[in-house]
Every structure is written in structure tokens, then in C-alpha cells.
């Protein structure tokens, strides 16, 4: 065991853990980032080429956080030296005067975020490749766009090391012992830290069990689907923003990105999927997901082939209210948890990393974490 004690040890080098480690190292904190798998890998929730970023949220607290997150993405780009964020806009689709669009407009307005509201005639005129009912409208979030997910993750990790941080992959944490100095055991070495941040992704339940903490988390498999354009270039980012429609496929939402990462293919997915065991994610029936999406594409995207050409897996770790847990672990003021990001944490990671780091340093976070407290969920039985 090394006698060296880090200021903070971060467990999990997905996007949230890497963002926290980047924030801490940039502040001059002696920081260790541990990842259980050899990097890069596609076992969790942070891999892949693209994610949506947006300020349009029905909840004010997310729109407020996204102001700073967007600035930090730009700053990370400059520090890394490559593109992380590509402006393409974001389209929130829904019924004119419906609750979903009204809540987004209210949040954007209160937080002074730029947007355009497209009533039904303007929506149809602006995006002729889409086919929605005549009463449908949209919000254009002009600060939204595409995050280069794999490049963003690499930017966090590369810049973290540039600021003096230490990253060790292939180092699964098998035991965490509480104390004023926390001890973390891995198969090959033991490490010590004054504070620990745990960002376990879909392995949250396993790593929390020894602490007697059980959260109502569901790990689900997402089918990342790509749909071929019938006319090449018709759904390119220059013509179509990223987009989202709430509660549209048997009560599930959909999201999508224009033809960009696979030329001639639009990325469009159900924002849900079957619950899985994280160690056997592909041993599950996803036909119902694909069938739902085929119907949706055939109905609303007539310019795309009605069967997916490419399918890739991803994983969400969902909470019942779709808000993450960002809080101290019960009984510890030097162990911080970030978990349950419910499929929309990537864009928020610059600010999530900052507040996780602030908690680990014993500081008052820059944002109210009331929506993310661990005690909003009652203690769970069955440990």
C-alpha cells in the first residue's frame, strides 16, 4: 500500500467522474482517477460518438446549470485543442400550447436563454422533412447542438493529466474503508484519499451494497439506432437540429440527432428500454423497442428508411424521478456519490463535475442540490 494520500480519489472514469477529476486537478488538488476497465471501453454509458446538448428543459434548475455547462464545454475545447461541441440547435417537439412546450418556454424565458417558438405553420415550413400533426409546434433552442462524446471524454481525461492528475485504468475498486483517510482496495494496489467521489454508472448498486445503501435504480439497455436517408443530405445538421419529443411512443419519449456521425444516417432512439443485468446487457429482447421505433419513423420521418441500418447498445441508470443523486453518502462527509443520471447526464457533466468536486472539498456547491438529494428516496429494504 502506498503511504501517499490523495486529496481526492475519484472512482469511475465515465463522463461524470472524469469531469469531477478534471475540475479538481485544475484547482490544484492532488487527484487520482480510477477506472475498472481498460480505456477506452464501451461497457457503460459514456461511450459513442455523439450526445445532444441543450438548454431547453422543463425544469429551471437544469436550464440554469446548462448556462455554465455550455461555457465549460467551450473552455474544455480550447484546453484540449479539438472540437467537443458542434452548434446545430435543438428542437423540442410537441402540441401547440401543450404542457411540454409551455414548460420549456417558461424555463428558457426565466433563465434568459435564447430560443425561437415555431407555431404549427412555421414548424412545417422550416422542417419539411418532418411529418407531424397539424397542431404540432416546436421550440428551437439555438444554444443546443451535438457533443462529440468520445472526444469530450478524452478531453476531460487528457486535460486532467495535463493538470497533474493521475489516471489508472484496469483498476476495479473491490473495497472502500471509511475513515478520516479513506482506503480503496483494488486487485493490484491499495490507495488512500482524504475524500472520495464515487461515479459508478450502472454498477452503482454493487458498489453501494457494502455501505448498506440501496437506491431504487433501474439499469436499462438503450438501442442506439441509425436510419438511412432516402435522399442523401436531406437530414444533415445544416438542415435539421437535434430533437426530442416527450411521451410519444406508447408513453415513451424519443430523441435524435441529424445525419452527422454516420454519413447519410439519422440517429434516433427510444428514450427507454428493457431492464437488464449490467453484466449481461445483450441477453434481452429488444424487438419491441425496434418495432415501436419503426412505426414512429414511418409516421414522422418519411424521408428515412423505415428499418434501422445500424444498432449499437448503450446503458441508462434510471431513478424513479429521472433526476440523479448528487450527495454525500449517508454517514460520511468525505464520500460523495454521483449516480442515476437517467440518460441525460452527459451534457450536464461540466457542472456535475464541479459540484461533486466542491462537495468533496467540503465546500458549499455553486447550485442548489435539493432536487438531487439522496434522502428523497426512502430507505430501501432487501440489502
Buried (B, 14 or more C-beta within 10 A) or exposed (E): EEEEBBBBBBBBBBBBBBBBBBBBBBBEBBBBBBBBBEBBBBBBBBBBBBBBBBBBBBBBBBBBBBBBBBEBBEBBBEBBEEEBBBBBBBBBBBBBEEEBBBBBBEBBEEBEBEBEBBEBEBBBEBBEBBBBEEEBBBBBBBBBBBBBBBBBBBBBBBBBBEBEBBBBBBBBBEEBEBEEEBBBBBEEEEBBBBBBBBBBBBBBBEBBEEBEBBBEBBBBBBBBBBBBBBEEEBBBBEBBBBBBBBEBBEEBBBBBBBBBBBEBBBBBBBBBBBEBEBEEBEEBEBEEBBEBBBEBBBBBBEBBBBEBEEEBBBBBBBBEEBBBBBBBBBEBEBBBBBBBBBBBBBBBBBBBBBBBBBBBBEEEBEBEBEBBBBEBBEEEEEE
